[in-house]
Amino acid sequence: MKPLVLEANTKVLAFVDMTLDPYYESSKLKDTTDGIYTDVFDGLSYDEYDPQEAAEILLDGVSGVLSANA
């Protein structure tokens, strides 16, 4: 991370009551093109996944992010 970006983020986070959650904010989960959430919800919407498959993909994706950040 660039020093100026780090300084800006540090100042903003010191000012707010609710900090960013590294798990929820993970681009592996939230990315709008190939994130886990997008994949799962698009897959359900377009009948590419049934609910069981979607739940397994979501569980695997979230578990992967949690273990990578542990």
Phi, psi and omega per residue, in radians:
M1 nan 2.443 3.131
K2 -1.201 2.492 -3.100
P3 -0.971 -0.697 -3.132
L4 -1.170 -0.690 3.096
V5 -1.127 -0.762 3.105
L6 -1.055 -0.789 3.134
E7 -1.075 -0.782 -3.137
A8 -1.097 -0.801 3.128
N9 -1.102 -0.701 3.126
T10 -1.076 -0.757 3.136
K11 -1.164 -0.745 3.138
V12 -1.120 -0.799 -3.109
L13 -1.160 -0.511 3.082
A14 -1.225 -0.419 -3.079
F15 -1.531 -0.553 -3.031
V16 -1.578 2.733 3.121
D17 -1.413 -0.602 -3.102
M18 -1.894 2.051 -3.118
T19 -1.488 2.922 3.086
L20 -1.262 2.508 3.099
D21 -1.751 2.035 -3.085
P22 -1.106 -0.360 3.125
Y23 -1.429 -0.867 -3.131
Y24 -1.166 -0.668 -3.074
E25 -1.398 -0.003 -3.091
S26 -1.019 2.257 3.121
S27 -1.167 -0.410 3.085
K28 -1.138 -0.437 3.097
L29 -1.645 -0.799 -2.951
K30 -1.610 -0.271 -3.047
D31 -0.881 2.313 -3.041
T32 -1.402 -0.099 3.093
T33 -1.843 -0.733 -3.116
D34 -2.434 0.441 3.078
G35 -1.321 2.793 -3.131
I36 -1.047 -0.804 -3.119
Y37 -1.053 -0.806 -3.141
T38 -1.076 -0.787 3.140
D39 -1.034 -0.833 -3.088
V40 -1.135 -0.858 -3.059
F41 -1.271 -0.613 3.029
D42 -1.155 -0.742 3.132
G43 -1.052 -0.699 3.076
L44 -1.179 -0.763 -3.104
S45 -1.091 -0.639 -3.083
Y46 -1.753 0.282 3.106
D47 1.003 0.537 3.036
E48 -1.427 -0.477 3.103
Y49 -2.211 2.516 2.932
D50 -1.518 2.948 -3.087
P51 -0.991 -0.625 3.121
Q52 -1.117 -0.819 3.126
E53 -1.090 -0.752 -3.137
A54 -1.083 -0.737 3.124
A55 -1.103 -0.705 3.124
E56 -1.146 -0.736 3.118
I57 -1.111 -0.784 3.129
L58 -1.090 -0.799 3.123
L59 -1.075 -0.803 3.118
D60 -1.084 -0.748 -3.125
G61 -1.139 -0.838 3.133
V62 -1.149 -0.712 3.100
S63 -1.059 -0.710 3.121
G64 -1.095 -0.742 3.120
V65 -1.166 -0.740 3.139
L66 -1.091 -0.757 -3.108
S67 -1.275 -0.520 3.101
A68 -1.229 -0.510 -3.108
N69 -1.696 0.033 -3.089
A70 -1.327 nan nan
